[in-house]
Amino acid sequence: MIRDEDGQLTGYVYIDLNSSDYGGSYNRASGLLQQKLRLPPGYTYQWSGEYEFELRAKQRLKLILPVVFFVIFMLLYMVFHSVTEAMVLIFPTVYAMTGGLIL
């Protein structure tokens, strides 16, 4: 079967990792490829798969999390009619999230 992407012939190399550290594995493999791989003119390589999904998720979270915290803050403000009360209740949410990420 002949595969192509963007009008160029394509070959795939599948890598199965033993760890879930896709970013670290990408950095090590990318460094090795840049040092040792010499591609002829017209050839390129591109990373895809789980690493690509991880990057998309990080970009999405950078936008969504501040919006969510702002909406929660506004809802707390509307309930208590006090900025101080809303701040006192929103800060533990941030601490709880960091604790969950550490675990």
Backbone as CSV, one residue per row, in Angstrom:
resi,resn,N_x,N_y,N_z,CA_x,CA_y,CA_z,C_x,C_y,C_z
1,MET,0.850,-1.179,0.000,0.000,0.000,0.000,0.897,1.242,0.000
2,ILE,0.624,2.171,-0.853,1.401,3.410,-0.922,0.660,4.469,-0.110
3,ARG,1.339,5.035,0.859,0.739,6.068,1.701,1.359,7.413,1.361
4,ASP,0.537,8.449,1.460,1.082,9.784,1.242,0.377,10.762,2.164
5,GLU,1.117,11.817,2.494,0.570,12.930,3.265,1.024,14.201,2.587
6,ASP,0.096,15.077,2.322,0.382,16.338,1.633,1.068,16.096,0.290
7,GLY,0.711,15.029,-0.373,1.244,14.744,-1.696,2.648,14.156,-1.693
8,GLN,3.175,13.810,-0.515,4.509,13.228,-0.430,4.400,11.806,0.103
9,LEU,5.197,10.920,-0.438,5.204,9.547,0.049,5.622,9.525,1.513
10,THR,5.035,8.624,2.282,5.240,8.609,3.719,5.604,7.216,4.203
11,GLY,6.528,7.134,5.124,6.845,5.894,5.827,6.708,6.140,7.317
12,TYR,6.272,5.149,8.063,6.036,5.300,9.494,6.975,4.407,10.287
13,VAL,7.449,4.924,11.407,8.230,4.140,12.364,7.467,4.208,13.680
14,TYR,7.083,3.052,14.202,6.321,2.997,15.443,7.266,2.709,16.605
15,ILE,7.118,3.486,17.668,7.954,3.326,18.856,7.027,3.083,20.034
16,ASP,7.278,2.016,20.779,6.490,1.703,21.965,7.344,1.989,23.185
17,LEU,6.902,2.918,24.027,7.685,3.316,25.199,7.283,2.494,26.419
18,ASN,8.256,2.242,27.287,7.979,1.553,28.541,7.515,2.518,29.619
19,SER,7.715,3.806,29.398,7.325,4.805,30.390,6.243,5.710,29.803
20,SER,5.695,6.549,30.653,4.686,7.502,30.183,5.281,8.898,30.018
21,ASP,6.598,9.004,30.077,7.280,10.289,29.924,7.539,10.554,28.442
22,TYR,6.486,10.951,27.741,6.612,11.164,26.302,7.497,12.362,25.985
23,GLY,7.399,13.414,26.789,8.202,14.605,26.540,9.689,14.338,26.677
24,GLY,10.086,13.635,27.740,11.500,13.311,27.946,12.026,12.379,26.863
25,SER,11.216,11.395,26.497,11.625,10.468,25.435,11.770,11.204,24.114
26,TYR,10.856,12.116,23.850,10.939,12.915,22.623,12.223,13.740,22.611
27,ASN,12.537,14.389,23.735,13.733,15.241,23.785,15.003,14.430,23.547
28,ARG,15.107,13.252,24.179,16.299,12.421,23.986,16.400,11.931,22.540
29,ALA,15.277,11.414,22.014,15.297,10.887,20.643,15.534,11.995,19.624
30,SER,14.941,13.152,19.844,15.125,14.263,18.919,16.579,14.727,18.918
31,GLY,17.206,14.778,20.104,18.623,15.151,20.176,19.506,14.163,19.431
32,LEU,19.230,12.871,19.603,20.015,11.857,18.896,19.816,11.942,17.387
33,LEU,18.578,12.168,16.963,18.311,12.277,15.526,19.021,13.491,14.922
34,GLN,19.011,14.598,15.630,19.678,15.792,15.101,21.182,15.592,14.999
35,GLN,21.757,14.819,15.925,23.202,14.580,15.897,23.597,13.582,14.811
36,LYS,22.843,12.495,14.683,23.305,11.367,13.870,22.596,11.179,12.543
37,LEU,21.414,11.739,12.377,20.647,11.494,11.155,20.908,12.582,10.129
38,ARG,21.336,12.182,8.955,21.539,13.114,7.839,20.557,12.723,6.744
39,LEU,19.548,13.560,6.537,18.521,13.276,5.533,18.898,13.899,4.196
40,PRO,18.621,13.196,3.105,18.849,13.779,1.783,17.894,14.960,1.550
41,PRO,18.216,15.832,0.623,17.316,16.961,0.321,15.924,16.456,-0.063
42,GLY,14.898,17.117,0.462,13.521,16.743,0.161,12.917,15.774,1.166
43,TYR,13.717,15.246,2.100,13.232,14.320,3.120,13.039,15.076,4.429
44,THR,12.005,14.742,5.151,11.744,15.336,6.462,11.265,14.246,7.415
45,TYR,11.269,14.565,8.694,10.642,13.684,9.674,9.794,14.516,10.610
46,GLN,8.785,13.891,11.180,7.836,14.590,12.037,7.368,13.637,13.128
47,TRP,7.267,14.147,14.370,6.777,13.345,15.486,5.257,13.396,15.515
48,SER,4.662,12.283,15.890,3.207,12.213,15.965,2.822,11.261,17.093
49,GLY,1.557,11.037,17.275,1.085,10.072,18.263,0.855,10.704,19.621
50,GLU,1.203,9.968,20.687,0.933,10.398,22.054,1.607,11.724,22.390
51,TYR,2.810,11.930,21.887,3.512,13.187,22.162,2.742,14.367,21.579
52,GLU,2.254,14.204,20.377,1.462,15.255,19.736,0.180,15.530,20.531
53,PHE,-0.450,14.481,21.033,-1.664,14.639,21.845,-1.345,15.363,23.154
54,GLU,-0.180,15.057,23.735,0.223,15.713,24.981,0.422,17.212,24.757
55,LEU,1.046,17.581,23.651,1.245,19.000,23.352,-0.077,19.728,23.152
56,ARG,-0.992,19.098,22.445,-2.311,19.714,22.242,-3.045,19.902,23.556
57,ALA,-2.970,18.898,24.439,-3.646,18.992,25.732,-3.064,20.125,26.571
58,LYS,-1.741,20.279,26.562,-1.111,21.358,27.322,-1.544,22.726,26.796
59,GLN,-1.606,22.861,25.480,-2.037,24.140,24.900,-3.483,24.447,25.279
60,ARG,-4.322,23.434,25.239,-5.724,23.619,25.577,-5.885,23.993,27.049
61,LEU,-5.127,23.330,27.932,-5.233,23.612,29.361,-4.745,25.010,29.705
62,LYS,-3.756,25.520,28.976,-3.279,26.878,29.222,-4.383,27.904,28.992
63,LEU,-5.305,27.602,28.121,-6.413,28.507,27.852,-7.599,28.238,28.776
64,ILE,-7.908,26.979,28.999,-9.130,26.617,29.714,-9.038,26.862,31.217
65,LEU,-7.913,26.515,31.852,-7.820,26.641,33.306,-8.030,28.058,33.819
66,PRO,-7.396,29.078,33.253,-7.680,30.430,33.754,-9.147,30.834,33.576
67,VAL,-9.745,30.428,32.481,-11.158,30.759,32.255,-12.034,30.080,33.299
68,VAL,-11.759,28.815,33.590,-12.549,28.071,34.580,-12.406,28.701,35.957
69,PHE,-11.174,29.037,36.354,-10.989,29.654,37.668,-11.658,31.021,37.751
70,PHE,-11.643,31.760,36.664,-12.334,33.050,36.666,-13.844,32.870,36.813
71,VAL,-14.403,31.902,36.110,-15.847,31.642,36.206,-16.212,31.189,37.623
72,ILE,-15.407,30.301,38.204,-15.673,29.864,39.578,-15.606,31.051,40.529
73,PHE,-14.584,31.915,40.351,-14.468,33.100,41.200,-15.695,33.996,41.065
74,MET,-16.146,34.205,39.829,-17.327,35.058,39.622,-18.582,34.455,40.262
75,LEU,-18.734,33.145,40.162,-19.882,32.498,40.802,-19.828,32.638,42.325
76,LEU,-18.645,32.472,42.894,-18.509,32.655,44.339,-18.792,34.095,44.736
77,TYR,-18.325,35.033,43.931,-18.595,36.448,44.224,-20.094,36.745,44.166
78,MET,-20.771,36.157,43.165,-22.216,36.395,43.042,-22.984,35.780,44.211
79,VAL,-22.494,34.691,44.761,-23.180,34.054,45.891,-22.931,34.828,47.183
80,PHE,-21.683,35.216,47.458,-21.339,35.828,48.746,-21.269,37.354,48.712
81,HIS,-21.266,37.977,47.551,-21.181,39.436,47.402,-19.973,40.014,48.136
82,SER,-18.876,39.269,48.117,-17.661,39.717,48.787,-16.449,39.149,48.049
83,VAL,-15.547,40.049,47.663,-14.331,39.612,46.983,-13.462,38.814,47.947
84,THR,-13.388,39.263,49.201,-12.570,38.574,50.205,-13.051,37.143,50.410
85,GLU,-14.333,36.969,50.557,-14.901,35.625,50.769,-14.641,34.734,49.552
86,ALA,-14.794,35.291,48.378,-14.550,34.512,47.160,-13.073,34.116,47.055
87,MET,-12.159,35.019,47.416,-10.730,34.707,47.380,-10.384,33.615,48.391
88,VAL,-10.972,33.715,49.590,-10.702,32.717,50.625,-11.151,31.340,50.159
89,LEU,-12.197,31.258,49.384,-12.702,29.968,48.913,-12.031,29.484,47.633
90,ILE,-11.483,30.383,46.818,-10.857,29.955,45.562,-9.407,29.493,45.779
91,PHE,-8.691,30.055,46.748,-7.297,29.660,46.965,-7.128,28.192,47.353
92,PRO,-7.957,27.625,48.216,-7.809,26.184,48.500,-7.998,25.305,47.257
93,THR,-8.763,25.774,46.300,-8.946,25.019,45.057,-7.616,24.912,44.313
94,VAL,-6.873,25.992,44.282,-5.563,25.983,43.620,-4.604,25.047,44.361
95,TYR,-4.608,25.099,45.686,-3.741,24.210,46.461,-4.126,22.748,46.284
96,ALA,-5.414,22.471,46.259,-5.866,21.099,46.073,-5.456,20.572,44.679
97,MET,-5.503,21.434,43.683,-5.111,21.020,42.346,-3.622,20.687,42.285
98,THR,-2.783,21.496,42.938,-1.358,21.196,42.930,-1.070,19.911,43.687
99,GLY,-1.767,19.673,44.780,-1.593,18.416,45.504,-1.993,17.220,44.652
100,GLY,-3.067,17.358,43.898,-3.491,16.279,42.996,-2.494,16.030,41.890
101,LEU,-1.867,17.096,41.387,-0.865,16.930,40.333,0.393,16.265,40.865
102,ILE,0.761,16.586,42.112,1.952,15.971,42.698,1.745,14.481,42.895
103,LEU,0.564,14.111,43.361,0.282,12.680,43.553,0.192,11.987,42.236
